[in-house]
Amino acid sequence: MESLIPDTGSFFIGSTILILILLVFIYQSKLEKLKRFTTICLIGFFSWSIGKDANTGIIMFIVVAGFVLYIWNKMDKEQEVESMKKLLNYNDTINAYGKYLELNPLGIGEIRHTSKLPFEKEIFIKDSIINIRKLEQEFQTLLLNSIPLLAYFRDDIPENGYISNVSKLLNDDKNTTVESLANKLNEDDFPVDIYNKCNEESEKILKLLQTSISIK
């Protein structure tokens, strides 16, 4: 009758595979503290395995682990400085966008080319989704009202953009007659399909911002 207990070789191979799978899972995760703890444990294991005796293993562990901790500390400081620079650049972009809208308010029924913006549209949207949760509620509200407007800036339209006759009429003289209003509306060649896509993109951006704020 064959023994149900696996032999030592099979057990070793199985354990090794399981450990490798666990290590892959850990290092592919976003759990930075767990990854660092695992690294220290691996350094300890190899120091114990390679060292000729306990004292040698301890010395190797202290030296290697100390060097690794030094590198991590240096990387953390550099990342902190880089994050601060990015946040300051983001604040500068917010100010630039605010001044732009103040001088060039986006009218209802208007689509503009992205070249009119004083920054890269997609980069600013991504940065806003990442950073909006770090801001005070007052600024969050301002961004929730202004960032979705970037949907009405597109690359695939003429440089001079589009503006509907309805939008033009809002700035016309109050003496505009009903007849002239009807004529202008009938002659309107405003691309409604593109404008509808802008509306959809605007709603999508708003939801992404709201979701980002709700993440704790």
Order of alpha helices (4+ residues) and beta strands (2+ residues): alpha-alpha-alpha-beta-alpha-alpha-beta-beta-alpha-alpha-alpha
